[in-house]
Amino acid sequence: MAEQDRGAFRGPSPWLAALALALTAAAAGALAGKLGFVQLLESRALDLRFRARGPVAPPPEILIVGVDEASFETLRMRYPFPPVVYARLVETLSRAGAAAVAFDFLYSEPSRECDPPGQDALLADSLRKAGNVVWAFQLKDGGAAQEPIAVIRDAVAGTGFINLPDERDSRIRRFQPEKDGRPCFAAAVLEAYAGFRPPSATGERLRIINFHGGRSSFPTVSMGDLLSGKTPSERLRGRICLVGATFAASHDLYATPFHSAATSDMPGIEIHANILAGLLEGRGLAPDSPWPQWAAVAALAFLLAWPVFAGRPGLATAAWLGASAGWCLWSLHRFTGAGRVTLLAAPLAALAATFGTGVFLSYLREREYRREIRDLFSHYLDPRVVAWLLRNPGGLQLGGQRRLVTVLDTDIEGFTSITERMDPALLVAHLNQYFEVLTAAIIEAGGLHDKYVGDAVMAIFGFPLDQPDHAVRALTAARLILERVDALNPVWERQGRPPLRTRIGLCSGWVVLGDVGGTTRRTFTAMGDAANLASRLEGLNKRFGSRVLMSESTAKLLPRETAMRDLGEVVVRGVSKPVRVFCPDFGVPKEGLLALAEEERRGEPRA
């Protein structure tokens, strides 16, 4: 298999798998976009685009006349002002040639009893003479609107509601041009100024406010300065003058997309100025159609999913980062260049989900791939096995054959605790080096490496080649394993790796050897009591404190001069009769452990 195809999708075509994942991710993203928290993320993403774009110059026609703290000192009055003050303001603006005047104040009740009588009529007369004044009113949910009193409503050129729909995070981002056929405040002002309302100022669908910047983005004059004659008439001529409260205690302050800890909230009159500016310039913001966007997301998801399924993780990572960055840049370009608002949070989440899911599936495939390769090739790495199979192509049948062999079984003492302490990548490298040592020792002694089972290794001596001395070969392999692992332990410790203590079980006997499985999947193995008992003896080392234990059947096949210690009979789980076990001299435990083991043996401990 070529190196670049190692992680390739196995089964259906990588193209089909990538297409299925891309379409699923796009569909899931479109559905997730309807969730409240995703919509909140989209709103915050809109704020980021406003900040990335920065402030833009407002249209010169709009001027804010602010009722600020300085106005109270200049006029020597408290808020709310008596109607006569607004009458003076209307007359002053009319004489200066203001194109339109709009008041962001509620006038739903007659003037106060403490004010001089006739002021409502006086103000109404000034409004009627100006002919270009708009007054605000407020809609009430489930109740009557707070309309201006009749004498004022009949005198103005128009009225508009000042309600601003806030969102989940209490920020103002949108406005409603109409409600039940009545215009919003900015639309009514535009009609008084231009004589008509364009389509962008009609309809009840919420529109995005094209904020020109944070607070104080529009030119503003103090109402007190204007009434005291400090504002030149030239600054007022031909302007749309929006009158509203800007002082902090007015409670008419709102968070906008430009809100931050370092900036104060925006007065309501300036929000209406932003709405009016968008209507006046014809440069409102509108959302892009969602379906073309999700089609583009599906295409990008496919382009980054295919490298994953094709086994090119580096290219997939680059594609994901490139697609995400490209989508962000495209969204900003659409926002600043065309006044279109594209989805941002949900598509980025869909691309990230595509990449993450693909990586996870690749991990599962790679793990399965490694398992299959290990199962397929680890059984036949010995060249003698290959040569034997070439000479005897029919030698390995599903039925197998009985052979007298010696089975060697190994395990690592305390391996579970080692896995908990080591990084997985280092653990795999450590275990691979350990397996290399064991496999080399087994092959060197003439054995057949049968399988890996976790940290355990099973080997067979006496097959497929005839080896009358299979027990000696197995004992030699055990000695080589212990010597070489013991020699490597100091090296591993200097490298910061844990030392490994190997335990070995040896058992000789008749087993059935063969290629077992189905027609499509097979594995070569040894089956029988000898194979089972070798594994039990390996585990029995823990009780004796030894490193190598062998059955009596193996001991009888060794030369008479072989140094070993008879540990007596023990009862082994799964074996009907007591088994006599022996320990070769290189695997003898410490005397203290051996004495303890002898005491336990007399009590017939079970393995």
C-alpha positions as CSV (number, residue, x, y, z in Angstrom):
1,M,0.0,0.0,0.0
2,A,1.4,3.4,-1.0
3,E,2.4,5.6,1.9
4,Q,0.0,8.4,0.9
5,D,-2.9,6.0,0.9
6,R,-2.4,4.5,4.4
7,G,-5.2,6.5,6.0
8,A,-7.5,6.5,3.0
9,F,-11.1,5.6,3.5
10,R,-11.6,1.9,3.1
11,G,-15.0,0.8,1.9
12,P,-17.1,3.3,0.0
13,S,-15.3,5.8,-2.1
14,P,-13.7,8.7,-0.3
15,W,-15.6,11.0,-2.6
16,L,-18.9,9.6,-1.5
17,A,-18.0,9.6,2.2
18,A,-16.8,13.2,1.9
19,L,-20.0,14.2,0.1
20,A,-22.2,12.5,2.7
21,L,-20.4,14.2,5.6
22,A,-20.5,17.6,3.9
23,L,-24.2,17.5,3.2
24,T,-24.9,16.2,6.7
25,A,-22.9,19.0,8.3
26,A,-24.5,21.7,6.1
27,A,-28.0,20.4,6.9
28,A,-27.2,20.2,10.7
29,G,-25.8,23.7,10.6
30,A,-28.9,25.1,8.9
31,L,-31.1,23.5,11.6
32,A,-28.8,24.6,14.4
33,G,-29.1,28.1,13.1
34,K,-32.6,28.2,14.4
35,L,-31.6,27.6,17.9
36,G,-31.5,30.6,20.3
37,F,-27.9,30.4,21.4
38,V,-26.7,30.1,17.8
39,Q,-28.8,33.1,16.9
40,L,-27.1,35.0,19.7
41,L,-23.7,34.0,18.4
42,E,-24.8,35.3,14.9
43,S,-25.8,38.6,16.6
44,R,-22.4,38.8,18.2
45,A,-20.7,38.0,14.9
46,L,-22.6,40.9,13.4
47,D,-21.2,43.1,16.1
48,L,-17.7,42.0,15.2
49,R,-18.2,43.0,11.6
50,F,-19.4,46.4,12.7
51,R,-16.2,46.8,14.7
52,A,-14.0,45.4,12.0
53,R,-15.5,47.9,9.5
54,G,-15.2,50.8,12.0
55,P,-17.1,54.1,12.0
56,V,-18.3,55.7,8.8
57,A,-19.3,59.3,8.1
58,P,-23.0,60.0,8.7
59,P,-25.0,62.0,6.1
60,P,-24.6,65.7,6.6
61,E,-28.4,66.3,6.6
62,I,-28.8,65.0,10.1
63,L,-28.2,67.0,13.2
64,I,-29.0,66.0,16.8
65,V,-30.2,68.6,19.2
66,G,-29.4,67.1,22.6
67,V,-31.0,67.8,25.9
68,D,-27.8,67.4,27.9
69,E,-26.7,68.3,31.4
70,A,-25.4,71.7,30.1
71,S,-28.9,72.5,28.8
72,F,-30.2,72.5,32.4
73,E,-27.5,74.9,33.5
74,T,-28.0,77.2,30.5
75,L,-31.8,77.3,30.7
76,R,-31.9,77.2,34.5
77,M,-34.7,74.7,34.3
78,R,-35.4,71.1,35.4
79,Y,-36.5,68.3,33.1
80,P,-39.1,68.0,31.8
81,F,-39.2,71.4,30.2
82,P,-42.5,73.3,29.9
83,P,-44.1,73.3,26.4
84,V,-43.1,77.0,25.9
85,V,-39.4,75.9,25.7
86,Y,-40.2,73.5,22.9
87,A,-42.3,76.2,21.2
88,R,-39.2,78.5,21.3
89,L,-37.1,75.7,19.9
90,V,-39.4,75.1,17.0
91,E,-39.5,78.8,16.2
92,T,-35.7,79.1,16.4
93,L,-35.2,76.1,14.1
94,S,-37.9,77.3,11.7
95,R,-36.3,80.7,11.4
96,A,-32.9,79.1,10.8
97,G,-34.3,77.1,7.9
98,A,-34.3,73.6,9.3
99,A,-35.7,71.2,6.8
100,A,-37.5,69.0,9.3
101,V,-37.7,68.8,13.1
102,A,-38.5,65.7,15.1
103,F,-39.1,65.4,18.9
104,D,-38.2,62.1,20.7
105,F,-40.4,63.0,23.7
106,L,-43.7,61.6,24.8
107,Y,-46.5,64.1,25.0
108,S,-49.4,61.9,26.0
109,E,-50.6,64.2,28.8
110,P,-51.5,67.9,28.9
111,S,-49.0,70.4,30.4
112,R,-48.5,70.4,34.2
113,E,-50.7,72.5,36.4
114,C,-47.6,74.4,37.6
115,D,-46.9,75.6,34.1
116,P,-48.6,78.8,32.8
117,P,-52.0,78.1,31.1
118,G,-52.4,77.8,27.4
119,Q,-48.9,76.4,26.7
120,D,-50.2,73.3,24.9
121,A,-52.1,75.6,22.5
122,L,-49.0,77.8,22.2
123,L,-46.8,74.9,21.2
124,A,-49.4,73.6,18.8
125,D,-49.5,76.9,17.1
126,S,-45.7,76.9,16.7
127,L,-45.9,73.3,15.3
128,R,-48.6,74.2,12.9
129,K,-46.7,77.3,11.6
130,A,-43.5,75.3,11.1
131,G,-45.3,72.5,9.2
132,N,-42.4,70.1,9.2
133,V,-42.4,68.8,12.8
134,V,-42.7,65.1,13.7
135,W,-43.6,63.9,17.2
136,A,-42.9,60.6,18.8
137,F,-45.4,58.1,20.4
138,Q,-44.9,54.7,22.0
139,L,-46.7,51.5,21.3
140,K,-48.0,49.4,24.2
141,D,-48.3,45.7,24.2
142,G,-51.9,44.8,24.6
143,G,-52.9,48.4,25.4
144,A,-53.5,51.8,23.9
145,A,-50.5,53.6,22.4
146,Q,-49.1,56.6,24.2
147,E,-50.1,59.1,21.6
148,P,-49.5,62.9,21.7
149,I,-52.4,64.8,23.1
150,A,-55.0,65.7,20.4
151,V,-54.0,69.4,20.1
152,I,-50.4,68.4,19.4
153,R,-51.2,65.4,17.2
154,D,-53.4,67.7,15.0
155,A,-50.7,70.3,14.7
156,V,-47.7,68.1,13.7
157,A,-46.7,66.9,10.2
158,G,-46.6,63.3,11.4
159,T,-46.0,60.9,14.3
160,G,-43.9,57.8,14.6
161,F,-43.4,55.1,17.2
162,I,-40.1,55.0,19.0
163,N,-40.2,51.3,20.2
164,L,-36.9,49.5,19.6
165,P,-36.9,45.7,19.7
166,D,-34.0,44.5,21.9
167,E,-32.5,41.0,21.6
168,R,-31.4,38.2,23.8
169,D,-28.4,40.1,25.0
170,S,-30.4,43.4,25.4
171,R,-28.6,45.1,22.5
172,I,-30.3,47.1,19.9
173,R,-29.5,45.8,16.3
174,R,-32.8,46.0,14.4
175,F,-35.8,48.2,13.9
176,Q,-39.4,47.7,12.6
177,P,-40.3,50.2,9.8
178,E,-44.1,49.9,10.4
179,K,-46.6,48.5,12.8
180,D,-50.2,48.1,12.0
181,G,-49.7,50.6,9.1
182,R,-48.1,53.3,11.2
183,P,-44.5,54.3,10.6
184,C,-41.6,54.2,13.0
185,F,-40.1,57.5,14.2
186,A,-37.3,57.6,11.6
187,A,-39.7,56.7,8.7
188,A,-42.1,59.4,9.7
189,V,-39.2,62.0,9.8
190,L,-38.0,60.9,6.4
191,E,-41.6,61.3,5.0
192,A,-41.8,64.8,6.5
193,Y,-38.4,65.7,5.0
194,A,-38.7,64.0,1.5
195,G,-42.5,63.9,1.1
196,F,-42.6,60.1,0.7
197,R,-41.4,56.9,2.2
198,P,-39.3,54.5,0.2
199,P,-39.9,50.7,0.2
200,S,-37.1,50.3,2.7
201,A,-39.2,52.3,5.2
202,T,-42.3,50.1,4.9
203,G,-43.3,46.7,6.0
204,E,-43.3,45.1,9.5
205,R,-40.3,42.8,8.9
206,L,-37.4,43.7,11.2
207,R,-34.5,45.4,9.5
208,I,-30.9,45.6,10.5
209,I,-29.8,49.1,11.6
210,N,-26.7,50.2,9.7
211,F,-24.9,51.8,12.7
212,H,-22.4,54.5,11.6
213,G,-20.3,54.1,14.7
214,G,-20.6,54.3,18.5
215,R,-21.9,57.1,20.6
216,S,-21.4,60.6,19.3
217,S,-21.0,59.5,15.7
218,F,-23.5,62.2,14.6
219,P,-22.9,65.9,14.9
220,T,-24.7,67.2,18.0
221,V,-25.5,70.6,19.5
222,S,-26.8,71.4,23.0
223,M,-30.4,72.5,23.2
224,G,-29.3,75.1,25.7
225,D,-26.7,76.5,23.4
226,L,-29.2,76.6,20.5
227,L,-31.8,78.5,22.5
228,S,-29.2,80.9,23.9
229,G,-28.1,81.9,20.4
230,K,-24.7,80.2,20.6
231,T,-25.4,77.9,17.5
232,P,-24.9,79.6,14.1
233,S,-28.0,79.5,11.8
234,E,-25.8,78.2,9.1
235,R,-25.4,75.0,11.0
236,L,-29.1,74.5,11.1
237,R,-30.2,75.5,7.6
238,G,-31.4,72.6,5.6
239,R,-30.8,70.1,8.3
240,I,-33.0,67.4,9.8
241,C,-32.9,68.3,13.5
242,L,-33.6,65.4,15.8
243,V,-34.4,66.6,19.4
244,G,-33.9,64.1,22.2
245,A,-32.5,63.4,25.7
246,T,-28.8,62.7,25.9
247,F,-28.2,63.2,29.6
248,A,-27.2,60.1,31.6
249,A,-30.3,60.2,34.0
250,S,-32.8,60.1,31.1
251,H,-32.8,56.2,31.1
252,D,-33.0,56.4,27.3
253,L,-29.6,54.7,26.8
254,Y,-29.1,51.4,25.0
255,A,-26.3,49.0,24.1
256,T,-25.5,48.7,20.4
257,P,-23.0,46.6,18.4
258,F,-20.3,49.1,19.2
259,H,-20.9,48.7,23.0
260,S,-17.9,47.9,25.1
261,A,-16.7,48.3,28.7
262,A,-14.8,51.5,27.6
263,T,-17.8,53.2,25.9
264,S,-21.1,54.4,27.3
265,D,-24.4,53.3,25.9
266,M,-26.1,55.2,23.0
267,P,-29.0,57.6,23.5
268,G,-32.2,56.6,21.9
269,I,-32.3,59.7,19.7
270,E,-28.9,58.7,18.2
271,I,-30.2,55.2,17.4
272,H,-33.1,56.8,15.5
273,A,-30.5,59.0,13.8
274,N,-28.7,55.8,12.6
275,I,-32.0,54.4,11.4
276,L,-32.8,57.6,9.5
277,A,-29.3,57.8,8.0
278,G,-29.7,54.3,6.6
279,L,-33.1,55.1,5.1
280,L,-31.8,58.5,3.8
281,E,-28.7,57.0,2.1
282,G,-30.5,53.9,0.8
283,R,-27.6,51.9,2.2
284,G,-29.4,49.6,4.6
285,L,-28.2,46.2,5.7
286,A,-30.0,43.1,4.6
287,P,-29.4,39.4,5.3
288,D,-28.2,37.3,2.4
289,S,-30.4,34.4,1.3
290,P,-29.6,31.4,3.5
291,W,-29.8,28.6,0.9
292,P,-27.0,29.8,-1.4
293,Q,-24.9,30.2,1.7
294,W,-25.5,26.7,2.9
295,A,-24.8,25.4,-0.6
296,A,-21.4,27.2,-0.4
297,V,-20.8,25.7,3.1
298,A,-21.6,22.2,1.8
299,A,-19.1,22.7,-1.1
300,L,-16.4,24.0,1.4
301,A,-17.1,21.1,3.8
302,F,-16.7,18.7,0.9
303,L,-13.4,20.2,-0.1
304,L,-12.0,19.8,3.5
305,A,-13.7,16.4,4.1
306,W,-12.2,14.7,1.0
307,P,-8.5,15.1,2.2
308,V,-9.5,13.5,5.5
309,F,-11.1,10.5,3.9
310,A,-8.3,10.3,1.3
311,G,-5.7,10.0,4.2
312,R,-4.2,13.5,3.9
313,P,-4.6,15.0,7.3
314,G,-2.2,17.9,6.7
315,L,-4.1,19.0,3.6
316,A,-7.4,18.6,5.5
317,T,-6.2,20.9,8.3
318,A,-5.0,23.5,5.8
319,A,-8.4,23.2,4.0
320,W,-10.3,23.7,7.2
321,L,-8.3,26.7,8.3
322,G,-8.4,28.2,4.8
323,A,-12.2,27.6,4.4
324,S,-12.9,29.2,7.8
325,A,-10.7,32.2,7.1
326,G,-12.1,32.6,3.6
327,W,-15.6,32.5,4.9
328,C,-14.8,35.2,7.5
329,L,-13.2,37.4,4.9
330,W,-16.1,36.9,2.4
331,S,-18.6,37.8,5.2
332,L,-16.7,41.0,6.0
333,H,-16.4,41.9,2.3
334,R,-20.2,41.4,1.7
335,F,-20.9,43.5,4.8
336,T,-18.7,46.4,3.9
337,G,-19.0,46.3,0.2
338,A,-22.6,45.3,-0.5
339,G,-24.4,45.9,2.8
340,R,-25.2,42.2,3.0
341,V,-25.1,40.2,6.2
342,T,-24.1,36.6,5.8
343,L,-24.3,33.8,8.3
344,L,-21.1,33.4,10.2
345,A,-21.3,31.5,13.5
346,A,-23.4,28.5,12.1
347,P,-21.3,28.0,8.9
348,L,-18.0,28.1,10.9
349,A,-19.5,25.6,13.4
350,A,-20.5,23.4,10.4
351,L,-17.0,23.5,9.0
352,A,-15.4,22.8,12.4
353,A,-17.9,19.9,12.9
354,T,-17.0,18.5,9.4
355,F,-13.3,18.6,10.2
356,G,-13.7,17.2,13.7
357,T,-16.0,14.4,12.6
358,G,-13.7,13.6,9.8
359,V,-10.7,13.5,12.1
360,F,-12.5,11.3,14.5
361,L,-13.6,8.9,11.8
362,S,-10.0,8.8,10.5
363,Y,-8.8,7.9,13.9
364,L,-11.3,5.0,14.1
365,R,-10.3,3.9,10.6
366,E,-6.6,4.2,11.4
367,R,-7.1,2.1,14.6
368,E,-8.9,-0.5,12.6
369,Y,-6.3,-0.4,9.9
370,R,-3.5,-1.0,12.4
371,R,-5.4,-3.8,14.0
372,E,-6.0,-5.5,10.7
373,I,-2.4,-5.1,9.6
374,R,-1.1,-6.5,12.9
375,D,-3.5,-9.5,12.8
376,L,-2.7,-10.2,9.2
377,F,1.1,-9.9,9.2
378,S,2.3,-10.5,12.8
379,H,1.5,-14.2,12.4
380,Y,3.7,-14.7,9.4
381,L,6.8,-12.5,9.9
382,D,9.1,-15.5,10.3
383,P,10.6,-16.2,6.8
384,R,10.6,-20.0,7.6
385,V,6.8,-19.9,7.8
386,V,6.6,-18.3,4.4
387,A,9.0,-20.9,3.0
388,W,7.0,-23.7,4.6
389,L,3.8,-22.4,3.1
390,L,5.3,-22.1,-0.3
391,R,6.4,-25.7,-0.1
392,N,3.2,-26.9,1.5
393,P,0.4,-24.7,0.1
394,G,-2.2,-27.1,1.4
395,G,-0.7,-27.5,4.8
396,L,-2.8,-25.0,6.7
397,Q,-6.4,-26.0,6.4
398,L,-9.4,-24.9,8.4
399,G,-9.5,-28.3,10.1
400,G,-5.9,-27.8,11.3
401,Q,-3.6,-30.6,12.6
402,R,-2.4,-31.9,15.9
403,R,1.2,-31.3,16.9
404,L,3.3,-31.8,20.0
405,V,4.7,-28.3,20.7
406,T,5.8,-26.0,23.5
407,V,3.8,-22.9,24.0
408,L,5.4,-19.7,25.4
409,D,3.2,-17.0,26.9
410,T,4.4,-13.7,28.2
411,D,2.9,-10.7,30.0
412,I,4.1,-7.4,31.5
413,E,3.8,-7.1,35.3
414,G,1.8,-4.0,36.3
415,F,1.0,-3.0,32.7
416,T,-2.3,-1.4,33.6
417,S,-0.7,1.1,35.9
418,I,2.0,1.9,33.3
419,T,-0.7,2.8,30.7
420,E,-2.3,5.2,33.2
421,R,1.0,7.1,33.7
422,M,2.3,7.3,30.1
423,D,1.4,9.4,27.2
424,P,-0.3,7.2,24.6
425,A,2.1,7.9,21.8
426,L,5.1,7.2,24.1
427,L,3.5,4.1,25.4
428,V,3.0,2.7,21.9
429,A,6.6,3.5,21.0
430,H,7.8,1.9,24.2
431,L,5.6,-1.2,23.7
432,N,6.7,-1.5,20.1
433,Q,10.4,-1.6,21.1
434,Y,9.6,-4.2,23.8
435,F,7.7,-6.3,21.3
436,E,10.6,-6.1,18.9
437,V,12.9,-7.5,21.5
438,L,10.6,-10.4,22.3
439,T,9.8,-11.2,18.7
440,A,13.5,-11.2,17.8
441,A,14.3,-13.5,20.7
442,I,11.5,-15.9,19.8
443,I,12.5,-16.1,16.1
444,E,16.2,-16.4,17.1
445,A,15.3,-19.4,19.2
446,G,13.4,-20.9,16.3
447,G,9.9,-20.2,17.5
448,L,6.8,-19.0,15.6
449,H,5.3,-15.8,16.9
450,D,1.6,-16.5,17.1
451,K,-0.1,-13.3,18.3
452,Y,-0.1,-10.1,20.4
453,V,-2.9,-9.8,22.9
454,G,-2.6,-6.4,24.5
455,D,0.8,-6.5,26.2
456,A,1.0,-10.3,25.9
457,V,2.9,-12.3,23.4
458,M,2.2,-16.0,22.5
459,A,4.8,-18.1,20.6
460,I,4.9,-21.7,19.4
461,F,8.0,-24.0,19.3
462,G,7.8,-27.1,17.2
463,F,5.8,-25.8,14.3
464,P,5.7,-25.5,11.3
465,L,9.2,-27.0,11.2
466,D,9.8,-30.2,13.0
467,Q,11.8,-29.4,16.1
468,P,12.4,-32.3,18.5
469,D,14.0,-29.9,20.9
470,H,11.1,-27.5,21.0
471,A,11.1,-27.4,24.8
472,V,14.8,-26.4,24.9
473,R,14.2,-23.7,22.3
474,A,11.2,-22.3,24.3
475,L,13.4,-22.2,27.5
476,T,16.2,-20.5,25.5
477,A,13.7,-17.9,24.2
478,A,12.5,-17.3,27.7
479,R,16.1,-16.7,28.9
480,L,16.9,-14.4,26.0
481,I,13.7,-12.4,26.6
482,L,14.6,-11.8,30.3
483,E,18.2,-11.0,29.6
484,R,17.5,-8.5,26.8
485,V,14.6,-6.8,28.6
486,D,16.7,-6.5,31.8
487,A,19.5,-5.0,29.7
488,L,17.2,-2.4,28.2
489,N,15.5,-1.4,31.5
490,P,18.4,0.9,32.6
491,V,18.4,2.5,29.1
492,W,14.6,3.1,29.3
493,E,14.9,4.5,32.8
494,R,17.5,7.0,31.6
495,Q,15.1,8.0,28.8
496,G,12.3,8.6,31.3
497,R,10.4,5.4,30.4
498,P,9.2,2.9,33.0
499,P,11.1,-0.4,33.2
500,L,9.2,-3.5,32.2
501,R,9.2,-6.8,34.1
502,T,8.3,-9.8,31.9
503,R,6.6,-12.9,33.2
504,I,6.6,-16.1,31.2
505,G,4.7,-19.3,31.2
506,L,5.9,-22.5,29.3
507,C,3.8,-25.6,28.6
508,S,4.4,-28.6,26.3
509,G,1.6,-30.7,24.9
510,W,-0.6,-31.6,22.0
511,V,-2.4,-28.7,20.4
512,V,-4.5,-28.2,17.2
513,L,-2.8,-25.7,14.9
514,G,-4.5,-24.2,11.9
515,D,-5.9,-21.3,10.1
516,V,-9.3,-20.7,11.6
517,G,-12.1,-18.4,10.7
518,G,-14.4,-17.7,7.7
519,T,-13.8,-17.5,4.0
520,T,-12.9,-13.8,4.2
521,R,-11.2,-13.5,7.6
522,R,-8.8,-16.0,9.1
523,T,-6.2,-16.1,11.8
524,F,-3.6,-18.7,12.6
525,T,-3.5,-20.0,16.2
526,A,-2.9,-22.9,18.5
527,M,-5.8,-24.5,20.4
528,G,-5.6,-26.9,23.3
529,D,-4.8,-27.5,26.9
530,A,-1.1,-26.7,26.5
531,A,-1.9,-23.2,25.1
532,N,-4.4,-22.5,27.9
533,L,-2.0,-23.8,30.7
534,A,0.9,-21.7,29.4
535,S,-1.2,-18.6,29.9
536,R,-2.2,-19.8,33.4
537,L,1.4,-20.5,34.4
538,E,2.4,-17.0,33.2
539,G,-0.2,-15.5,35.6
540,L,0.9,-17.9,38.4
541,N,4.3,-16.1,38.5
542,K,2.6,-13.4,40.4
543,R,1.8,-15.7,43.3
544,F,5.3,-17.3,43.4
545,G,7.2,-14.0,42.8
546,S,9.0,-15.8,39.9
547,R,9.6,-14.7,36.4
548,V,9.4,-18.0,34.5
549,L,7.2,-21.0,35.3
550,M,6.9,-24.2,33.3
551,S,4.8,-27.3,33.4
552,E,6.1,-30.8,34.3
553,S,5.5,-31.7,30.7
554,T,8.0,-29.2,29.6
555,A,10.5,-30.0,32.4
556,K,10.5,-33.7,31.3
557,L,11.5,-32.7,27.7
558,L,14.5,-30.7,28.9
559,P,18.0,-32.2,29.3
560,R,18.6,-33.8,32.7
561,E,21.4,-31.3,33.6
562,T,19.0,-28.3,33.2
563,A,19.0,-26.4,36.5
564,M,15.5,-25.9,37.8
565,R,13.5,-25.8,41.0
566,D,10.5,-28.0,41.7
567,L,7.8,-25.8,43.2
568,G,5.4,-28.7,43.8
569,E,1.8,-29.1,42.7
570,V,-0.8,-26.3,42.5
571,V,-4.4,-26.2,41.5
572,V,-4.9,-24.2,38.4
573,R,-8.2,-22.7,37.4
574,G,-9.7,-24.6,34.4
575,V,-7.5,-27.7,35.0
576,S,-9.1,-30.7,36.6
577,K,-5.9,-32.1,38.2
578,P,-3.1,-30.4,40.2
579,V,-0.2,-29.3,38.1
580,R,3.4,-29.7,39.1
581,V,5.3,-26.5,38.2
582,F,9.0,-25.8,37.9
583,C,11.1,-22.7,37.9
584,P,14.4,-22.5,35.9
585,D,17.4,-21.2,37.7
586,F,17.3,-17.8,35.8
587,G,13.7,-17.3,36.9
588,V,14.0,-18.3,40.6
589,P,12.3,-15.6,42.9
590,K,13.8,-14.2,46.0
591,E,13.8,-16.6,48.9
592,G,11.3,-14.6,50.9
593,L,8.8,-14.7,48.1
594,L,9.5,-18.4,47.5
595,A,8.9,-19.2,51.2
596,L,5.6,-17.3,51.1
597,A,4.7,-19.1,47.9
598,E,5.5,-22.5,49.5
599,E,3.1,-21.7,52.4
600,E,0.4,-20.6,50.0
601,R,1.0,-23.7,47.9
602,R,0.4,-26.0,50.9
603,G,-3.0,-24.3,51.2
604,E,-3.6,-25.1,47.5
605,P,-3.9,-21.5,46.2
606,R,-5.7,-21.2,42.9
607,A,-4.2,-19.3,39.9
